[in-house]
Amino acid sequence: MFVPFGVEERLMAGRRGVAIKRGAPPLEAGGRPGRGRHRLWAAVTVVAVLCVLGGAAAETLRLEHRTERALEAQVALANVAHQVDGVRFQAYSMLSGPRPLPSDYAINDGLRRLTASNAATFAGLSPLGAPVETAVNQLNGLVERELQLVAERQPAAAQSIDSSSVGPLYARLVGLSARDTPILDSQAHSAQASENWTLVGLIVGSGSLLVVVVVTFETSRRRRVRAAAEAQGARVSGERFTAMVEHSSDMITVVGPDTTVLYAAPSIGAVLGRDAAHVEGTPLADIVHPDDVLRLWELCEAGSSDGEELRLQHADGTWMTCEARGTRMATPDSTSAVVLNIRDVTGRKALEDQLRHQAFHDALTGLANRALFADRVEHAMTREDRHRAGLAVLMIDLDDFKIVNDSLGHGAGDELLIHVAARLRNCLRSSDTIGRLGGDEFAVLLEDATDICSAEQAADKVRAALAAPIEVAGRPLIVTASIGVATLAHGTTSAEDLLRNADAAMYVAKAQGKNRWTPFQPGMHHAVQERVQLKADLVEALAAGDQMELYYQPVITLDAKAVIGVEALLRWNHPTRGLVPPLDFLAFAEESGIILPLGRWVLRHACLQAREWRSDHPEAPLSMSVNVSGRQLDGIWIASFGSRGV
């Protein structure tokens, strides 16, 4: 979280070391010189003082050098911490905000070079600096790659780098800074304490004014070095904050406890189209949506937040969805204020809503898809356990829909599905959930269906709604549907069981002649499973070629009592069921399309047999009749399609 400049200066000031007190009283001068022994003693004393002074001065310089290095390392570490914030913030702003300008890349490049320089300085001053320098260089390289992807219009790849690599590495740098700061403080204080004790020993041991002068001079110089380092750090920090705030795509504001805007960054113009000078001094609540004002007050009261959604009014009157993060700070007059970092997420929210809708709705009809429909059934069954209001599901499958796709094309099929979806919406209640489960299969969830009669009435409404012709590709089509009805009877305990029951009833309705509804009855699952297994066996029988057989029924004239022809009849010799009559397998062969290869097999073998008989009995005027499916006569069927319908 980034804060205005005054807060940054206070943070820098908090890193200062303990200063040596000024105004120490000067030592009084010694007495006047005496006789020879006094001169000798004075000379010895001077020599001793000079020796003590020299040793103390050497030790002082050594400790001073150690102290200065620790202080310089503190400043370098502070600069690295703040500049890493800038690199992370600027890259994240260009990734999530509006299209970045060339100046934005230049600012981030400058920050990364400055960060690398300070990291190298810190590594040269402290044995703790090598991990920091390595992590900073890695972060700079990742951010450079991330910004390249942003410039190449690959925001998803850049976001992936930011989430998987930049974020964790940034957190590691924050942890290294937090770990190294107390260690450097301890080293600085330890070196300074040793230096102070040396100075005290120098004062006590020498007892001369010269030592006091040296200590005073060194202390003054040390303070000047520290002040210069702090001034340099404050200047660099101020420049960094100025660049980040002025070029940020986020809106940075400082608000008081009553939401009055104490400070607004210039970026408010890019986000809300408002002038910062006009916003300052006015309540932020005035431009927050009335439904979100309470959330703003709670944010100002709490002083911190990981992210709250607020709707703010743009200058043109539109509402922008924003994400606000707060950090409490102390103002110069000791009152409480909150720094708000507000980011425009209107586009992101719109995209999330669009993706959410696409994930749970059919793209063609706009109805609920299978996942959403199953979820609605699950929730309805949960409510049913509490309220006992009744529940039913209709499974709807259009009859002969494949013919429309095969003859008129898939575009016409899609148009037909859209019309069917519209009619279902018009004939059912707004509280009913309608879904398209795939292909030409629809489903309806009826809540508050107290008995089977309510569900059957809804099924009749669906059939009546589909009865009128539908104009598709310039042709009127008559659409019928097979409908399966299932309720919570028969021990149904889960949404999956309820949908399966409705599906089984629908297949039975289709097998019973189509264009009807059928309620679920126990035992239907077994019939459906038998039908599915028989279909699989039929495909296998066609592939094997040795299970199908043609029987030939003679056609006889009554007057001459002579055979004038034959009719070819198909029989299926199932390996386990025995002889399966055509009525048991031709219906689903027609529906599934297996009838086409099956019809070709029948025609081929019947023609071969007719040629063989004609060759053996050229004098006999035999004719052969073969029953074929209407789907094998597409040319003839299409010619009359408009009047016959689907």
C-alpha positions as CSV (number, residue, x, y, z in Angstrom):
1,M,0.0,0.0,0.0
2,F,1.4,3.4,-1.0
3,V,0.9,6.5,1.1
4,P,1.6,10.2,0.6
5,F,5.0,11.7,1.1
6,G,4.7,12.9,4.7
7,V,4.1,9.3,5.9
8,E,7.1,8.1,4.0
9,E,9.3,10.8,5.6
10,R,8.1,9.7,9.1
11,L,9.0,6.1,8.3
12,M,12.5,7.2,7.3
13,A,12.9,9.3,10.4
14,G,12.0,6.3,12.5
15,R,15.2,4.5,11.4
16,R,17.5,7.1,12.8
17,G,20.1,6.0,15.4
18,V,20.8,7.4,18.9
19,A,22.6,10.7,18.7
20,I,25.4,11.6,21.0
21,K,24.5,14.5,23.3
22,R,26.0,17.8,22.7
23,G,27.1,20.4,25.3
24,A,29.4,18.3,27.3
25,P,31.3,20.6,29.8
26,P,34.9,21.3,28.7
27,L,37.7,20.1,30.9
28,E,39.7,22.7,32.8
29,A,43.3,23.4,31.8
30,G,46.1,22.0,33.9
31,G,48.3,24.1,36.2
32,R,51.2,26.2,35.2
33,P,54.6,24.5,34.7
34,G,56.9,24.0,37.7
35,R,60.5,23.1,38.1
36,G,62.5,20.5,36.1
37,R,60.8,17.5,37.6
38,H,57.5,19.1,36.9
39,R,58.7,19.6,33.3
40,L,59.7,16.0,33.1
41,W,56.5,14.8,34.6
42,A,54.6,17.1,32.2
43,A,56.6,15.7,29.3
44,V,55.9,12.2,30.5
45,T,52.2,13.1,30.9
46,V,52.1,14.6,27.5
47,V,53.7,11.6,26.0
48,A,51.3,9.3,27.9
49,V,48.4,11.5,26.8
50,L,49.6,11.4,23.2
51,C,49.9,7.6,23.3
52,V,46.5,7.2,24.8
53,L,45.1,9.8,22.3
54,G,46.7,7.9,19.4
55,G,45.4,4.5,20.5
56,A,41.9,5.9,21.3
57,A,41.8,7.8,18.0
58,A,42.7,4.6,16.1
59,E,40.0,2.6,17.9
60,T,37.5,5.5,17.4
61,L,38.2,5.6,13.7
62,R,37.8,1.9,13.4
63,L,34.5,1.9,15.2
64,E,33.3,5.0,13.4
65,H,34.0,3.3,10.1
66,R,32.0,0.3,11.3
67,T,29.1,2.5,12.4
68,E,29.0,4.5,9.2
69,R,28.9,1.3,7.2
70,A,26.0,0.0,9.3
71,L,24.1,3.3,8.9
72,E,24.7,3.4,5.1
73,A,23.5,-0.2,4.9
74,Q,20.4,0.9,6.8
75,V,19.7,3.7,4.3
76,A,20.4,1.4,1.3
77,L,18.1,-1.3,2.6
78,A,15.4,1.3,3.2
79,N,15.8,2.6,-0.3
80,V,15.7,-1.0,-1.7
81,A,12.4,-1.7,0.2
82,H,10.7,1.5,-1.0
83,Q,11.9,1.2,-4.6
84,V,10.9,-2.5,-4.8
85,D,7.4,-1.3,-3.8
86,G,7.6,1.2,-6.7
87,V,8.6,-1.5,-9.3
88,R,5.9,-3.9,-8.1
89,F,3.2,-1.1,-8.0
90,Q,4.1,0.4,-11.4
91,A,4.1,-3.0,-13.1
92,Y,0.9,-4.1,-11.4
93,S,-0.8,-0.8,-12.4
94,M,0.2,-1.2,-16.1
95,L,-1.1,-4.8,-16.0
96,S,-4.5,-4.1,-14.5
97,G,-5.1,-0.5,-15.5
98,P,-5.8,1.2,-18.9
99,R,-3.3,0.9,-21.8
100,P,0.1,2.1,-20.5
101,L,1.9,5.0,-22.0
102,P,5.6,4.9,-23.2
103,S,6.4,7.2,-20.2
104,D,5.1,4.5,-17.9
105,Y,7.6,2.0,-19.2
106,A,10.4,4.6,-18.9
107,I,9.5,5.3,-15.2
108,N,9.5,1.6,-14.4
109,D,12.9,1.1,-16.2
110,G,14.4,4.0,-14.1
111,L,13.0,2.5,-10.9
112,R,14.4,-0.9,-11.7
113,R,17.9,0.5,-12.4
114,L,17.7,2.5,-9.2
115,T,16.6,-0.6,-7.2
116,A,19.4,-2.7,-8.7
117,S,22.0,0.1,-7.8
118,N,20.8,0.4,-4.2
119,A,20.7,-3.4,-3.9
120,A,24.3,-3.6,-5.1
121,T,25.2,-0.9,-2.6
122,F,23.6,-2.7,0.2
123,A,25.3,-6.0,-0.8
124,G,28.7,-4.1,-0.7
125,L,28.0,-2.7,2.8
126,S,26.5,-5.7,4.6
127,P,27.1,-9.4,4.6
128,L,23.3,-9.7,4.7
129,G,23.0,-8.0,1.3
130,A,23.7,-10.9,-1.1
131,P,20.2,-12.6,-0.8
132,V,18.6,-9.1,-1.2
133,E,20.6,-8.3,-4.3
134,T,19.9,-11.7,-5.9
135,A,16.1,-11.4,-5.2
136,V,16.0,-7.8,-6.5
137,N,17.8,-8.8,-9.8
138,Q,15.3,-11.7,-10.2
139,L,12.3,-9.4,-9.5
140,N,13.6,-6.9,-12.1
141,G,14.0,-9.6,-14.7
142,L,10.5,-11.0,-14.1
143,V,9.0,-7.5,-14.2
144,E,10.9,-6.7,-17.4
145,R,9.4,-9.9,-19.0
146,E,6.0,-9.1,-17.6
147,L,6.0,-5.6,-19.1
148,Q,7.2,-7.1,-22.5
149,L,4.1,-9.3,-22.4
150,V,1.9,-6.3,-21.6
151,A,3.4,-4.3,-24.5
152,E,2.8,-7.4,-26.8
153,R,-0.9,-7.5,-25.7
154,Q,-0.6,-10.7,-23.8
155,P,-2.2,-9.7,-20.5
156,A,-3.1,-13.3,-19.5
157,A,0.6,-14.4,-19.7
158,A,1.7,-11.3,-17.9
159,Q,-0.9,-11.9,-15.2
160,S,0.3,-15.5,-14.9
161,I,3.9,-14.3,-14.3
162,D,2.7,-11.7,-11.8
163,S,0.6,-14.2,-9.8
164,S,3.0,-17.2,-9.9
165,S,6.4,-15.5,-9.7
166,V,6.4,-11.7,-9.1
167,G,4.0,-11.9,-6.1
168,P,5.9,-14.6,-4.2
169,L,9.3,-13.0,-4.9
170,Y,8.0,-9.6,-3.8
171,A,6.7,-11.2,-0.5
172,R,10.2,-12.8,-0.1
173,L,11.9,-9.4,-0.5
174,V,9.5,-7.9,2.1
175,G,10.4,-10.7,4.5
176,L,14.2,-10.2,3.9
177,S,13.8,-6.5,4.6
178,A,11.8,-7.2,7.8
179,R,14.5,-9.7,8.9
180,D,17.6,-7.6,8.0
181,T,16.4,-4.3,9.4
182,P,16.6,-5.3,13.1
183,I,19.9,-7.0,12.5
184,L,21.4,-3.8,11.0
185,D,19.9,-1.8,13.8
186,S,21.5,-4.1,16.3
187,Q,24.9,-3.8,14.5
188,A,24.7,0.0,14.3
189,H,23.8,0.3,17.9
190,S,26.4,-2.2,18.9
191,A,29.1,-0.4,17.0
192,Q,28.0,3.0,18.3
193,A,27.9,1.7,21.9
194,S,31.4,0.4,21.5
195,E,32.5,3.7,20.1
196,N,30.8,5.7,22.9
197,W,32.6,3.5,25.5
198,T,35.9,4.1,23.8
199,L,35.3,7.8,23.8
200,V,34.3,7.7,27.5
201,G,37.5,5.8,28.2
202,L,39.4,8.3,26.2
203,I,38.0,11.2,28.2
204,V,38.6,9.4,31.6
205,G,42.1,8.1,30.6
206,S,43.5,11.3,29.0
207,G,41.8,13.9,31.1
208,S,42.7,16.5,28.5
209,L,40.8,19.0,26.5
210,L,42.3,17.6,23.3
211,V,40.3,14.4,23.6
212,V,37.1,16.4,24.2
213,V,37.8,18.4,21.0
214,V,38.4,15.2,19.0
215,V,35.3,13.5,20.3
216,T,33.2,16.7,19.6
217,F,34.6,16.9,16.0
218,E,34.0,13.2,15.3
219,T,30.5,13.4,16.7
220,S,29.7,16.4,14.6
221,R,31.0,14.8,11.5
222,R,29.1,11.6,12.1
223,R,25.9,13.6,12.5
224,R,26.5,15.4,9.3
225,V,27.1,12.1,7.4
226,R,23.9,10.6,8.9
227,A,21.9,13.8,8.1
228,A,23.2,13.8,4.5
229,A,22.3,10.1,4.1
230,E,18.8,10.6,5.5
231,A,18.3,13.7,3.3
232,Q,19.4,11.7,0.2
233,G,17.0,8.8,1.1
234,A,14.2,11.2,1.7
235,R,14.8,13.0,-1.6
236,V,14.9,9.7,-3.6
237,S,11.8,8.4,-1.7
238,G,10.0,11.7,-2.5
239,E,10.9,11.5,-6.2
240,R,9.7,7.9,-6.4
241,F,6.4,8.6,-4.7
242,T,5.8,11.7,-6.9
243,A,6.4,9.6,-10.0
244,M,4.3,6.7,-8.9
245,V,1.3,8.8,-7.7
246,E,1.2,11.1,-10.7
247,H,1.5,8.2,-13.2
248,S,-0.5,5.6,-11.3
249,S,-3.6,4.1,-12.9
250,D,-5.1,3.7,-9.5
251,M,-6.9,6.5,-7.6
252,I,-5.0,7.2,-4.3
253,T,-6.9,9.3,-1.7
254,V,-6.6,10.1,2.0
255,V,-10.0,10.4,3.7
256,G,-10.9,11.4,7.2
257,P,-13.2,9.6,9.7
258,D,-16.2,11.4,8.1
259,T,-15.1,10.3,4.6
260,T,-13.9,13.9,3.8
261,V,-11.2,13.7,1.1
262,L,-8.0,15.2,2.6
263,Y,-5.9,14.4,-0.4
264,A,-6.6,13.1,-3.9
265,A,-4.0,12.0,-6.5
266,P,-4.2,13.4,-10.0
267,S,-5.1,9.9,-11.2
268,I,-8.7,10.6,-10.1
269,G,-9.1,12.3,-13.4
270,A,-8.4,9.1,-15.3
271,V,-10.6,7.0,-13.1
272,L,-13.6,9.2,-12.5
273,G,-13.1,12.1,-14.8
274,R,-13.0,14.5,-11.8
275,D,-10.5,17.2,-10.9
276,A,-8.5,16.4,-7.7
277,A,-8.7,20.0,-6.5
278,H,-12.5,19.9,-6.7
279,V,-12.8,16.6,-4.9
280,E,-10.5,17.5,-2.0
281,G,-12.5,18.8,1.0
282,T,-15.7,17.1,-0.1
283,P,-17.1,13.8,1.4
284,L,-16.2,10.8,-0.7
285,A,-19.6,9.4,0.2
286,D,-21.2,11.9,-2.1
287,I,-19.9,10.0,-5.2
288,V,-20.4,6.5,-3.8
289,H,-23.5,4.5,-4.7
290,P,-26.1,4.8,-1.9
291,D,-26.1,1.0,-1.4
292,D,-22.3,1.0,-0.8
293,V,-22.1,4.0,1.5
294,L,-22.3,1.8,4.6
295,R,-19.5,-0.3,3.3
296,L,-17.4,2.9,2.9
297,W,-18.1,4.0,6.5
298,E,-17.1,0.5,7.8
299,L,-13.9,0.7,5.7
300,C,-13.0,4.2,7.2
301,E,-13.8,2.9,10.7
302,A,-11.8,-0.3,10.4
303,G,-8.9,1.5,8.8
304,S,-7.7,-1.5,6.8
305,S,-9.1,-3.9,4.3
306,D,-7.9,-6.6,1.8
307,G,-10.3,-5.2,-0.8
308,E,-13.9,-3.8,-0.7
309,E,-16.0,-3.3,-3.8
310,L,-17.5,0.2,-4.1
311,R,-19.5,1.8,-6.9
312,L,-18.3,5.3,-7.6
313,Q,-20.0,7.8,-9.9
314,H,-18.1,9.0,-12.9
315,A,-18.3,12.7,-13.9
316,D,-20.5,11.6,-16.8
317,G,-23.0,10.0,-14.5
318,T,-22.1,6.4,-15.0
319,W,-21.3,4.1,-12.2
320,M,-17.8,2.5,-12.0
321,T,-17.2,-0.7,-10.1
322,C,-14.0,-0.2,-8.0
323,E,-11.9,-2.1,-5.5
324,A,-10.8,-0.1,-2.5
325,R,-8.0,-1.1,-0.1
326,G,-7.4,0.9,3.0
327,T,-4.5,1.6,5.4
328,R,-4.8,3.7,8.5
329,M,-2.3,6.5,9.0
330,A,-1.7,9.4,11.4
331,T,-2.0,12.9,10.1
332,P,0.2,15.9,11.3
333,D,-2.5,17.1,13.7
334,S,-2.7,13.6,15.3
335,T,-6.1,12.8,13.9
336,S,-7.0,9.5,12.3
337,A,-7.2,9.1,8.5
338,V,-7.3,6.3,6.0
339,V,-5.3,5.9,2.8
340,L,-7.5,4.4,0.1
341,N,-6.0,2.8,-3.0
342,I,-9.0,2.6,-5.4
343,R,-8.8,0.6,-8.6
344,D,-11.3,0.6,-11.5
345,V,-12.4,-3.1,-12.0
346,T,-15.5,-2.3,-14.1
347,G,-14.1,-4.2,-17.1
348,R,-13.0,-7.1,-15.0
349,K,-16.4,-7.4,-13.3
350,A,-18.2,-7.3,-16.7
351,L,-15.9,-10.1,-18.0
352,E,-16.4,-12.2,-14.9
353,D,-20.2,-11.9,-15.3
354,Q,-19.9,-12.8,-18.9
355,L,-17.7,-15.8,-18.2
356,R,-20.1,-16.9,-15.4
357,H,-23.1,-16.6,-17.7
358,Q,-21.3,-18.6,-20.4
359,A,-20.2,-21.3,-17.9
360,F,-23.8,-21.9,-16.9
361,H,-25.9,-21.1,-19.9
362,D,-26.4,-22.6,-23.4
363,A,-24.7,-20.3,-25.9
364,L,-27.3,-20.9,-28.6
365,T,-30.6,-20.5,-26.7
366,G,-29.6,-18.7,-23.6
367,L,-31.2,-21.3,-21.4
368,A,-29.6,-23.0,-18.5
369,N,-27.1,-25.7,-19.5
370,R,-26.8,-29.1,-18.0
371,A,-24.5,-28.0,-15.1
372,L,-26.8,-25.1,-14.0
373,F,-30.0,-27.2,-14.5
374,A,-28.6,-30.0,-12.3
375,D,-27.6,-27.5,-9.7
376,R,-31.1,-25.9,-9.7
377,V,-32.6,-29.4,-9.3
378,E,-30.2,-30.1,-6.4
379,H,-31.2,-26.8,-4.6
380,A,-34.9,-27.4,-5.3
381,M,-34.7,-30.9,-3.7
382,T,-32.9,-29.3,-0.7
383,R,-35.8,-26.9,-0.3
384,E,-38.3,-29.7,-0.8
385,D,-36.9,-31.5,2.2
386,R,-37.9,-28.5,4.3
387,H,-41.1,-27.3,2.8
388,R,-42.7,-30.3,1.0
389,A,-44.0,-28.2,-1.8
390,G,-43.7,-30.7,-4.6
391,L,-41.2,-31.1,-7.4
392,A,-41.2,-32.5,-11.0
393,V,-38.9,-32.6,-14.0
394,L,-39.9,-32.8,-17.7
395,M,-37.4,-34.3,-20.1
396,I,-38.2,-33.1,-23.6
397,D,-36.7,-34.6,-26.8
398,L,-37.7,-33.3,-30.3
399,D,-38.9,-36.1,-32.6
400,D,-36.9,-36.7,-35.8
401,F,-34.7,-33.6,-35.3
402,K,-31.8,-35.3,-37.0
403,I,-33.8,-35.2,-40.3
404,V,-33.8,-31.4,-40.1
405,N,-30.0,-31.3,-39.8
406,D,-29.5,-33.9,-42.5
407,S,-31.8,-32.3,-45.0
408,L,-31.8,-28.5,-44.3
409,G,-28.4,-28.2,-42.6
410,H,-27.3,-27.5,-39.1
411,G,-28.0,-23.8,-39.4
412,A,-31.7,-24.6,-39.9
413,G,-31.5,-27.0,-36.9
414,D,-30.1,-24.2,-34.7
415,E,-32.8,-21.8,-35.8
416,L,-35.4,-24.5,-34.9
417,L,-33.9,-24.9,-31.5
418,I,-34.0,-21.2,-30.9
419,H,-37.8,-21.1,-31.8
420,V,-38.5,-24.1,-29.5
421,A,-36.7,-22.4,-26.6
422,A,-38.8,-19.3,-27.1
423,R,-42.0,-21.2,-27.1
424,L,-41.0,-23.1,-24.0
425,R,-40.4,-19.7,-22.2
426,N,-43.8,-18.4,-23.3
427,C,-45.8,-21.4,-22.2
428,L,-44.3,-22.0,-18.8
429,R,-44.1,-20.0,-15.6
430,S,-41.3,-17.5,-15.0
431,S,-40.5,-19.5,-11.8
432,D,-39.9,-22.7,-13.8
433,T,-36.3,-23.4,-14.8
434,I,-35.8,-24.4,-18.5
435,G,-32.6,-25.9,-19.7
436,R,-31.1,-27.2,-22.8
437,L,-29.1,-30.3,-21.9
438,G,-27.5,-30.8,-25.3
439,G,-28.6,-31.4,-29.0
440,D,-32.4,-31.3,-29.2
441,E,-32.9,-32.3,-25.6
442,F,-34.6,-29.8,-23.2
443,A,-35.6,-30.1,-19.6
444,V,-38.0,-28.2,-17.3
445,L,-37.9,-28.0,-13.5
446,L,-41.3,-27.5,-12.0
447,E,-41.3,-26.3,-8.4
448,D,-44.5,-26.3,-6.3
449,A,-45.8,-29.3,-8.4
450,T,-47.9,-30.8,-5.7
451,D,-48.8,-33.9,-7.7
452,I,-48.3,-35.7,-11.0
453,C,-51.3,-33.9,-12.4
454,S,-49.5,-30.6,-12.2
455,A,-46.6,-32.0,-14.1
456,E,-48.9,-33.7,-16.7
457,Q,-50.7,-30.3,-17.3
458,A,-47.3,-28.7,-17.9
459,A,-46.4,-31.4,-20.4
460,D,-49.7,-30.8,-22.2
461,K,-48.9,-27.1,-22.4
462,V,-45.5,-27.9,-24.0
463,R,-47.1,-30.1,-26.6
464,A,-49.7,-27.5,-27.4
465,A,-47.0,-24.8,-27.7
466,L,-45.1,-26.9,-30.2
467,A,-48.2,-27.8,-32.2
468,A,-48.3,-24.7,-34.4
469,P,-45.9,-24.8,-37.5
470,I,-42.5,-23.1,-37.1
471,E,-41.1,-21.2,-39.9
472,V,-37.5,-22.4,-40.5
473,A,-35.4,-21.6,-43.6
474,G,-38.5,-20.5,-45.4
475,R,-40.4,-23.8,-44.7
476,P,-43.2,-24.4,-42.2
477,L,-42.1,-27.3,-39.9
478,I,-44.4,-29.3,-37.7
479,V,-42.5,-30.1,-34.5
480,T,-43.5,-32.8,-32.1
481,A,-41.7,-33.9,-28.9
482,S,-41.5,-37.0,-26.6
483,I,-41.7,-36.0,-23.0
484,G,-40.8,-37.9,-19.9
485,V,-42.3,-36.8,-16.6
486,A,-40.7,-37.6,-13.2
487,T,-41.6,-36.6,-9.7
488,L,-40.2,-37.4,-6.2
489,A,-42.3,-40.5,-6.0
490,H,-40.8,-44.0,-6.2
491,G,-38.1,-43.3,-3.6
492,T,-36.2,-40.7,-5.5
493,T,-33.6,-39.2,-3.2
494,S,-31.2,-37.3,-5.4
495,A,-31.2,-34.9,-8.3
496,E,-29.3,-37.5,-10.4
497,D,-32.1,-40.1,-9.8
498,L,-34.8,-37.6,-10.7
499,L,-33.1,-36.6,-14.0
500,R,-32.5,-40.3,-14.8
501,N,-36.1,-41.2,-14.2
502,A,-37.4,-38.4,-16.4
503,D,-34.9,-39.5,-19.1
504,A,-36.1,-43.1,-18.9
505,A,-39.7,-42.0,-19.2
506,M,-38.9,-39.9,-22.3
507,Y,-37.3,-42.8,-24.0
508,V,-40.3,-44.9,-23.3
509,A,-42.6,-42.1,-24.8
510,K,-40.4,-42.1,-27.9
511,A,-40.6,-45.9,-28.2
512,Q,-44.4,-45.9,-27.8
513,G,-44.8,-43.7,-30.9
514,K,-43.5,-40.2,-30.1
515,N,-45.5,-37.0,-29.8
516,R,-46.7,-37.9,-26.3
517,W,-45.7,-37.6,-22.7
518,T,-45.2,-40.6,-20.3
519,P,-44.9,-40.6,-16.5
520,F,-42.1,-42.5,-15.0
521,Q,-42.9,-46.0,-13.7
522,P,-40.7,-48.5,-11.9
523,G,-39.1,-50.9,-14.3
524,M,-38.5,-48.3,-17.1
525,H,-34.8,-48.2,-16.3
526,H,-34.5,-51.8,-17.1
527,A,-36.4,-51.4,-20.4
528,V,-34.1,-48.5,-21.4
529,Q,-31.0,-50.4,-20.5
530,E,-32.3,-53.3,-22.6
531,R,-32.8,-51.0,-25.5
532,V,-29.3,-49.5,-25.2
533,Q,-27.8,-52.9,-25.0
534,L,-29.8,-54.1,-28.0
535,K,-28.6,-51.1,-30.0
536,A,-25.0,-51.9,-29.2
537,D,-25.5,-55.5,-30.2
538,L,-27.1,-54.4,-33.5
539,V,-24.0,-52.3,-34.3
540,E,-21.8,-55.3,-33.5
541,A,-24.0,-57.6,-35.6
542,L,-23.7,-55.3,-38.6
543,A,-19.9,-55.3,-38.2
544,A,-19.7,-59.1,-37.9
545,G,-22.1,-59.7,-40.9
546,D,-23.1,-63.2,-39.8
547,Q,-26.1,-62.5,-37.6
548,M,-28.4,-60.9,-40.1
549,E,-30.5,-63.1,-42.4
550,L,-33.1,-62.5,-45.1
551,Y,-36.3,-64.6,-45.3
552,Y,-38.2,-64.6,-48.5
553,Q,-42.0,-64.8,-48.4
554,P,-43.6,-65.9,-51.7
555,V,-46.2,-63.9,-53.5
556,I,-48.8,-66.2,-55.2
557,T,-51.7,-65.4,-57.6
558,L,-54.9,-67.1,-56.5
559,D,-56.3,-67.8,-60.0
560,A,-53.2,-69.5,-61.4
561,K,-51.9,-70.6,-58.0
562,A,-48.4,-69.7,-59.2
563,V,-45.5,-67.9,-57.5
564,I,-44.9,-64.6,-59.2
565,G,-42.5,-63.0,-56.8
566,V,-41.1,-62.8,-53.2
567,E,-40.8,-60.2,-50.4
568,A,-37.5,-60.0,-48.6
569,L,-37.9,-60.0,-44.8
570,L,-35.1,-59.2,-42.4
571,R,-34.4,-61.4,-39.3
572,W,-31.7,-61.0,-36.7
573,N,-30.2,-64.2,-35.2
574,H,-29.0,-62.8,-31.9
575,P,-26.3,-65.1,-30.3
576,T,-28.0,-65.1,-26.9
577,R,-31.6,-63.9,-27.5
578,G,-32.3,-66.1,-30.5
579,L,-34.4,-64.8,-33.3
580,V,-35.2,-61.1,-32.8
581,P,-38.3,-59.9,-34.8
582,P,-38.0,-56.6,-36.7
583,L,-40.5,-54.8,-34.5
584,D,-38.0,-55.1,-31.6
585,F,-35.1,-53.3,-33.3
586,L,-36.1,-51.4,-36.4
587,A,-37.6,-48.5,-34.5
588,F,-34.5,-47.5,-32.6
589,A,-32.4,-48.4,-35.7
590,E,-34.5,-45.7,-37.5
591,E,-34.0,-43.1,-34.7
592,S,-30.2,-43.7,-34.3
593,G,-29.3,-43.8,-38.0
594,I,-28.3,-47.4,-38.0
595,I,-31.1,-48.0,-40.4
596,L,-29.0,-46.6,-43.3
597,P,-26.2,-49.2,-43.2
598,L,-28.7,-51.9,-42.3
599,G,-30.9,-50.9,-45.3
600,R,-27.8,-51.1,-47.6
601,W,-27.0,-54.5,-46.3
602,V,-30.6,-55.7,-47.0
603,L,-30.7,-54.2,-50.5
604,R,-27.3,-55.7,-51.5
605,H,-28.1,-59.2,-50.3
606,A,-31.6,-59.2,-51.8
607,C,-30.3,-58.0,-55.1
608,L,-27.6,-60.7,-55.1
609,Q,-30.3,-63.4,-54.4
610,A,-32.6,-62.0,-57.1
611,R,-29.8,-62.1,-59.7
612,E,-28.9,-65.7,-58.7
613,W,-32.6,-66.8,-59.0
614,R,-32.9,-65.0,-62.4
615,S,-29.8,-66.8,-63.6
616,D,-31.0,-70.2,-62.5
617,H,-34.6,-69.7,-63.7
618,P,-34.6,-67.2,-66.6
619,E,-38.0,-68.4,-67.8
620,A,-39.7,-67.6,-64.4
621,P,-41.1,-64.0,-64.3
622,L,-40.1,-63.5,-60.6
623,S,-40.2,-60.1,-58.9
624,M,-38.7,-59.2,-55.5
625,S,-40.1,-56.6,-53.0
626,V,-37.8,-55.0,-50.5
627,N,-39.0,-52.7,-47.6
628,V,-36.7,-49.6,-47.2
629,S,-36.7,-46.8,-44.7
630,G,-37.9,-43.3,-45.7
631,R,-34.5,-41.9,-44.7
632,Q,-33.0,-43.8,-47.6
633,L,-35.2,-41.8,-50.0
634,D,-33.9,-38.3,-49.1
635,G,-34.4,-37.0,-52.6
636,I,-38.1,-38.0,-52.7
637,W,-38.6,-36.9,-49.1
638,I,-37.1,-33.4,-49.5
639,A,-39.4,-32.7,-52.5
640,S,-42.4,-33.0,-50.2
641,F,-40.7,-31.7,-47.0
642,G,-42.5,-28.4,-46.8
643,S,-46.0,-29.8,-46.7
644,R,-45.2,-32.9,-44.5
645,G,-43.1,-31.2,-41.8
646,V,-40.6,-32.9,-39.5
